[in-house]
Amino acid sequence: MLKIKLALTTAAVLTMLGCTNMTAQQQGTLSGAAIGAAAGAGIAAISGGSGWTGAAIGGVVGGTVGNIKGKQQQ
């Protein structure tokens, strides 16, 4: 579990460093995917499921929602 948290935190920090030249839609997609992946992994870990599966599903859902939200901001 600690390895998953460390990997997700590292990935989130590294991806946020590259957000300076992105459009609002791109930033929303990336942020949504990162938040969704972290939430999905956490929920899966709490419920006894696979953290990787939860992260993948959460990342896809979060990225989709972030893309829509970012598109509305433009």
MINU-864224 format. One record per atom (N, C-alpha, C, O): residue number from 1; residue in one letter; x, y, z. Coordinates in nm, 2 decimals. Layout:
REM MINU-864224
(node NUM, "A", (X, Y, Z))
...
This chain:
REM MINU-864224
(node 1, "M", (0.08, -0.12, 0.00))
(node 1, "M", (0.00, 0.00, 0.00))
(node 1, "M", (0.09, 0.13, 0.00))
(node 1, "M", (0.06, 0.22, -0.07))
(node 2, "L", (0.19, 0.12, 0.08))
(node 2, "L", (0.28, 0.24, 0.08))
(node 2, "L", (0.35, 0.26, -0.05))
(node 2, "L", (0.37, 0.38, -0.09))
(node 3, "K", (0.38, 0.15, -0.12))
(node 3, "K", (0.44, 0.17, -0.26))
(node 3, "K", (0.35, 0.24, -0.35))
(node 3, "K", (0.39, 0.32, -0.44))
(node 4, "I", (0.22, 0.20, -0.35))
(node 4, "I", (0.12, 0.26, -0.43))
(node 4, "I", (0.10, 0.41, -0.40))
(node 4, "I", (0.10, 0.49, -0.50))
(node 5, "K", (0.10, 0.44, -0.28))
(node 5, "K", (0.08, 0.59, -0.24))
(node 5, "K", (0.21, 0.67, -0.28))
(node 5, "K", (0.19, 0.78, -0.33))
(node 6, "L", (0.32, 0.61, -0.27))
(node 6, "L", (0.44, 0.68, -0.31))
(node 6, "L", (0.45, 0.70, -0.46))
(node 6, "L", (0.49, 0.80, -0.51))
(node 7, "A", (0.41, 0.59, -0.53))
(node 7, "A", (0.41, 0.60, -0.68))
(node 7, "A", (0.31, 0.71, -0.73))
(node 7, "A", (0.34, 0.78, -0.82))
(node 8, "L", (0.19, 0.71, -0.67))
(node 8, "L", (0.09, 0.80, -0.71))
(node 8, "L", (0.13, 0.95, -0.68))
(node 8, "L", (0.11, 1.04, -0.75))
(node 9, "T", (0.19, 0.96, -0.56))
(node 9, "T", (0.23, 1.10, -0.52))
(node 9, "T", (0.34, 1.15, -0.61))
(node 9, "T", (0.34, 1.26, -0.65))
(node 10, "T", (0.44, 1.06, -0.64))
(node 10, "T", (0.55, 1.10, -0.73))
(node 10, "T", (0.50, 1.13, -0.87))
(node 10, "T", (0.54, 1.23, -0.92))
(node 11, "A", (0.41, 1.05, -0.92))
(node 11, "A", (0.35, 1.08, -1.05))
(node 11, "A", (0.28, 1.21, -1.05))
(node 11, "A", (0.29, 1.29, -1.15))
(node 12, "A", (0.20, 1.24, -0.95))
(node 12, "A", (0.12, 1.36, -0.94))
(node 12, "A", (0.21, 1.48, -0.94))
(node 12, "A", (0.19, 1.58, -1.01))
(node 13, "V", (0.32, 1.48, -0.86))
(node 13, "V", (0.41, 1.59, -0.85))
(node 13, "V", (0.48, 1.61, -0.98))
(node 13, "V", (0.49, 1.73, -1.03))
(node 14, "L", (0.53, 1.51, -1.05))
(node 14, "L", (0.60, 1.52, -1.17))
(node 14, "L", (0.51, 1.57, -1.28))
(node 14, "L", (0.55, 1.65, -1.37))
(node 15, "T", (0.38, 1.53, -1.29))
(node 15, "T", (0.29, 1.58, -1.39))
(node 15, "T", (0.25, 1.72, -1.37))
(node 15, "T", (0.23, 1.80, -1.46))
(node 16, "M", (0.24, 1.76, -1.25))
(node 16, "M", (0.20, 1.90, -1.22))
(node 16, "M", (0.31, 2.00, -1.25))
(node 16, "M", (0.28, 2.12, -1.28))
(node 17, "L", (0.44, 1.95, -1.26))
(node 17, "L", (0.54, 2.04, -1.29))
(node 17, "L", (0.54, 2.08, -1.44))
(node 17, "L", (0.59, 2.19, -1.48))
(node 18, "G", (0.47, 2.00, -1.52))
(node 18, "G", (0.47, 2.03, -1.67))
(node 18, "G", (0.34, 2.10, -1.71))
(node 18, "G", (0.31, 2.11, -1.83))
(node 19, "C", (0.26, 2.16, -1.61))
(node 19, "C", (0.13, 2.22, -1.64))
(node 19, "C", (0.14, 2.37, -1.68))
(node 19, "C", (0.03, 2.42, -1.71))
(node 20, "T", (0.25, 2.43, -1.69))
(node 20, "T", (0.26, 2.57, -1.71))
(node 20, "T", (0.21, 2.62, -1.84))
(node 20, "T", (0.16, 2.73, -1.86))
(node 21, "N", (0.24, 2.54, -1.95))
(node 21, "N", (0.21, 2.58, -2.08))
(node 21, "N", (0.08, 2.51, -2.14))
(node 21, "N", (0.06, 2.51, -2.26))
(node 22, "M", (0.00, 2.46, -2.05))
(node 22, "M", (-0.12, 2.38, -2.09))
(node 22, "M", (-0.24, 2.47, -2.10))
(node 22, "M", (-0.25, 2.57, -2.03))
(node 23, "T", (-0.34, 2.43, -2.18))
(node 23, "T", (-0.47, 2.50, -2.18))
(node 23, "T", (-0.55, 2.46, -2.06))
(node 23, "T", (-0.51, 2.37, -1.99))
(node 24, "A", (-0.65, 2.53, -2.03))
(node 24, "A", (-0.74, 2.50, -1.92))
(node 24, "A", (-0.80, 2.36, -1.93))
(node 24, "A", (-0.81, 2.28, -1.83))
(node 25, "Q", (-0.83, 2.32, -2.06))
(node 25, "Q", (-0.89, 2.18, -2.08))
(node 25, "Q", (-0.78, 2.08, -2.05))
(node 25, "Q", (-0.81, 1.97, -1.99))
(node 26, "Q", (-0.66, 2.10, -2.10))
(node 26, "Q", (-0.55, 2.00, -2.07))
(node 26, "Q", (-0.52, 1.99, -1.92))
(node 26, "Q", (-0.50, 1.88, -1.87))
(node 27, "Q", (-0.52, 2.11, -1.85))
(node 27, "Q", (-0.49, 2.11, -1.71))
(node 27, "Q", (-0.60, 2.03, -1.64))
(node 27, "Q", (-0.57, 1.96, -1.54))
(node 28, "G", (-0.72, 2.06, -1.68))
(node 28, "G", (-0.84, 1.99, -1.61))
(node 28, "G", (-0.83, 1.84, -1.63))
(node 28, "G", (-0.86, 1.76, -1.54))
(node 29, "T", (-0.80, 1.80, -1.75))
(node 29, "T", (-0.79, 1.65, -1.78))
(node 29, "T", (-0.68, 1.59, -1.69))
(node 29, "T", (-0.70, 1.48, -1.63))
(node 30, "L", (-0.56, 1.65, -1.69))
(node 30, "L", (-0.45, 1.60, -1.61))
(node 30, "L", (-0.48, 1.60, -1.46))
(node 30, "L", (-0.46, 1.50, -1.39))
(node 31, "S", (-0.53, 1.71, -1.41))
(node 31, "S", (-0.56, 1.71, -1.27))
(node 31, "S", (-0.67, 1.62, -1.23))
(node 31, "S", (-0.66, 1.55, -1.13))
(node 32, "G", (-0.77, 1.61, -1.32))
(node 32, "G", (-0.88, 1.52, -1.29))
(node 32, "G", (-0.84, 1.37, -1.29))
(node 32, "G", (-0.88, 1.29, -1.20))
(node 33, "A", (-0.75, 1.34, -1.38))
(node 33, "A", (-0.70, 1.20, -1.39))
(node 33, "A", (-0.61, 1.17, -1.26))
(node 33, "A", (-0.62, 1.06, -1.21))
(node 34, "A", (-0.53, 1.26, -1.22))
(node 34, "A", (-0.45, 1.24, -1.11))
(node 34, "A", (-0.53, 1.22, -0.98))
(node 34, "A", (-0.51, 1.13, -0.90))
(node 35, "I", (-0.63, 1.31, -0.96))
(node 35, "I", (-0.71, 1.31, -0.84))
(node 35, "I", (-0.80, 1.18, -0.85))
(node 35, "I", (-0.81, 1.11, -0.74))
(node 36, "G", (-0.85, 1.15, -0.96))
(node 36, "G", (-0.93, 1.03, -0.98))
(node 36, "G", (-0.85, 0.90, -0.95))
(node 36, "G", (-0.91, 0.81, -0.89))
(node 37, "A", (-0.73, 0.90, -1.00))
(node 37, "A", (-0.65, 0.78, -0.98))
(node 37, "A", (-0.62, 0.76, -0.83))
(node 37, "A", (-0.62, 0.65, -0.77))
(node 38, "A", (-0.59, 0.87, -0.76))
(node 38, "A", (-0.56, 0.86, -0.62))
(node 38, "A", (-0.68, 0.82, -0.54))
(node 38, "A", (-0.67, 0.73, -0.45))
(node 39, "A", (-0.79, 0.88, -0.57))
(node 39, "A", (-0.92, 0.84, -0.50))
(node 39, "A", (-0.96, 0.70, -0.53))
(node 39, "A", (-1.00, 0.63, -0.44))
(node 40, "G", (-0.94, 0.66, -0.66))
(node 40, "G", (-0.98, 0.52, -0.69))
(node 40, "G", (-0.89, 0.42, -0.62))
(node 40, "G", (-0.94, 0.32, -0.58))
(node 41, "A", (-0.76, 0.45, -0.62))
(node 41, "A", (-0.67, 0.35, -0.55))
(node 41, "A", (-0.71, 0.35, -0.40))
(node 41, "A", (-0.71, 0.24, -0.34))
(node 42, "G", (-0.74, 0.46, -0.34))
(node 42, "G", (-0.77, 0.47, -0.20))
(node 42, "G", (-0.90, 0.39, -0.17))
(node 42, "G", (-0.91, 0.32, -0.07))
(node 43, "I", (-1.00, 0.42, -0.25))
(node 43, "I", (-1.13, 0.35, -0.23))
(node 43, "I", (-1.11, 0.20, -0.25))
(node 43, "I", (-1.17, 0.12, -0.17))
(node 44, "A", (-1.04, 0.16, -0.35))
(node 44, "A", (-1.02, 0.02, -0.37))
(node 44, "A", (-0.94, -0.05, -0.26))
(node 44, "A", (-0.98, -0.16, -0.22))
(node 45, "A", (-0.84, 0.02, -0.20))
(node 45, "A", (-0.77, -0.03, -0.09))
(node 45, "A", (-0.85, -0.05, 0.03))
(node 45, "A", (-0.84, -0.15, 0.10))
(node 46, "I", (-0.94, 0.05, 0.06))
(node 46, "I", (-1.03, 0.04, 0.17))
(node 46, "I", (-1.13, -0.07, 0.16))
(node 46, "I", (-1.16, -0.14, 0.26))
(node 47, "S", (-1.18, -0.09, 0.04))
(node 47, "S", (-1.29, -0.19, 0.02))
(node 47, "S", (-1.23, -0.33, 0.00))
(node 47, "S", (-1.31, -0.42, -0.02))
(node 48, "G", (-1.10, -0.34, -0.01))
(node 48, "G", (-1.04, -0.47, -0.02))
(node 48, "G", (-1.01, -0.51, -0.17))
(node 48, "G", (-0.98, -0.63, -0.19))
(node 49, "G", (-1.03, -0.42, -0.26))
(node 49, "G", (-1.01, -0.45, -0.40))
(node 49, "G", (-0.86, -0.42, -0.44))
(node 49, "G", (-0.78, -0.40, -0.36))
(node 50, "S", (-0.84, -0.43, -0.57))
(node 50, "S", (-0.71, -0.41, -0.63))
(node 50, "S", (-0.68, -0.26, -0.64))
(node 50, "S", (-0.76, -0.19, -0.71))
(node 51, "G", (-0.58, -0.21, -0.58))
(node 51, "G", (-0.55, -0.07, -0.59))
(node 51, "G", (-0.52, -0.02, -0.73))
(node 51, "G", (-0.55, 0.09, -0.77))
(node 52, "W", (-0.45, -0.11, -0.81))
(node 52, "W", (-0.42, -0.07, -0.95))
(node 52, "W", (-0.55, -0.06, -1.03))
(node 52, "W", (-0.56, 0.03, -1.12))
(node 53, "T", (-0.64, -0.15, -1.01))
(node 53, "T", (-0.77, -0.14, -1.09))
(node 53, "T", (-0.84, -0.02, -1.05))
(node 53, "T", (-0.90, 0.05, -1.14))
(node 54, "G", (-0.85, 0.01, -0.92))
(node 54, "G", (-0.92, 0.13, -0.87))
(node 54, "G", (-0.85, 0.26, -0.93))
(node 54, "G", (-0.92, 0.35, -0.96))
(node 55, "A", (-0.72, 0.26, -0.93))
(node 55, "A", (-0.65, 0.37, -0.99))
(node 55, "A", (-0.68, 0.39, -1.13))
(node 55, "A", (-0.69, 0.50, -1.18))
(node 56, "A", (-0.68, 0.28, -1.21))
(node 56, "A", (-0.71, 0.29, -1.35))
(node 56, "A", (-0.85, 0.34, -1.38))
(node 56, "A", (-0.87, 0.43, -1.46))
(node 57, "I", (-0.94, 0.29, -1.31))
(node 57, "I", (-1.08, 0.33, -1.33))
(node 57, "I", (-1.10, 0.47, -1.28))
(node 57, "I", (-1.16, 0.55, -1.35))
(node 58, "G", (-1.05, 0.51, -1.17))
(node 58, "G", (-1.05, 0.64, -1.12))
(node 58, "G", (-0.99, 0.74, -1.21))
(node 58, "G", (-1.03, 0.86, -1.22))
(node 59, "G", (-0.87, 0.70, -1.27))
(node 59, "G", (-0.80, 0.79, -1.36))
(node 59, "G", (-0.88, 0.82, -1.48))
(node 59, "G", (-0.88, 0.94, -1.53))
(node 60, "V", (-0.94, 0.72, -1.54))
(node 60, "V", (-1.03, 0.74, -1.66))
(node 60, "V", (-1.15, 0.83, -1.63))
(node 60, "V", (-1.17, 0.92, -1.70))
(node 61, "V", (-1.22, 0.80, -1.52))
(node 61, "V", (-1.33, 0.88, -1.49))
(node 61, "V", (-1.29, 1.02, -1.45))
(node 61, "V", (-1.36, 1.12, -1.50))
(node 62, "G", (-1.19, 1.04, -1.37))
(node 62, "G", (-1.14, 1.17, -1.33))
(node 62, "G", (-1.09, 1.25, -1.45))
(node 62, "G", (-1.12, 1.37, -1.46))
(node 63, "G", (-1.02, 1.19, -1.54))
(node 63, "G", (-0.98, 1.26, -1.66))
(node 63, "G", (-1.09, 1.30, -1.75))
(node 63, "G", (-1.08, 1.41, -1.80))
(node 64, "T", (-1.19, 1.22, -1.76))
(node 64, "T", (-1.31, 1.26, -1.84))
(node 64, "T", (-1.38, 1.38, -1.78))
(node 64, "T", (-1.41, 1.47, -1.85))
(node 65, "V", (-1.40, 1.37, -1.65))
(node 65, "V", (-1.47, 1.48, -1.58))
(node 65, "V", (-1.39, 1.61, -1.59))
(node 65, "V", (-1.44, 1.72, -1.61))
(node 66, "G", (-1.26, 1.60, -1.56))
(node 66, "G", (-1.17, 1.71, -1.57))
(node 66, "G", (-1.16, 1.77, -1.71))
(node 66, "G", (-1.15, 1.90, -1.72))
(node 67, "N", (-1.17, 1.69, -1.81))
(node 67, "N", (-1.17, 1.74, -1.95))
(node 67, "N", (-1.29, 1.82, -1.98))
(node 67, "N", (-1.29, 1.93, -2.04))
(node 68, "I", (-1.41, 1.77, -1.93))
(node 68, "I", (-1.53, 1.85, -1.95))
(node 68, "I", (-1.53, 1.98, -1.88))
(node 68, "I", (-1.57, 2.08, -1.93))
(node 69, "K", (-1.48, 1.97, -1.75))
(node 69, "K", (-1.48, 2.09, -1.67))
(node 69, "K", (-1.38, 2.20, -1.73))
(node 69, "K", (-1.41, 2.32, -1.74))
(node 70, "G", (-1.27, 2.15, -1.78))
(node 70, "G", (-1.17, 2.24, -1.84))
(node 70, "G", (-1.22, 2.30, -1.97))
(node 70, "G", (-1.19, 2.42, -2.00))
(node 71, "K", (-1.30, 2.22, -2.04))
(node 71, "K", (-1.35, 2.27, -2.17))
(node 71, "K", (-1.45, 2.38, -2.14))
(node 71, "K", (-1.46, 2.48, -2.22))
(node 72, "Q", (-1.53, 2.37, -2.03))
(node 72, "Q", (-1.63, 2.47, -2.00))
(node 72, "Q", (-1.56, 2.60, -1.95))
(node 72, "Q", (-1.62, 2.71, -1.96))
(node 73, "Q", (-1.44, 2.59, -1.90))
(node 73, "Q", (-1.37, 2.71, -1.85))
(node 73, "Q", (-1.31, 2.79, -1.96))
(node 73, "Q", (-1.28, 2.91, -1.94))
(node 74, "Q", (-1.29, 2.73, -2.08))
(node 74, "Q", (-1.23, 2.81, -2.19))
(node 74, "Q", (-1.32, 2.90, -2.25))
(node 74, "Q", (-1.29, 2.97, -2.35))
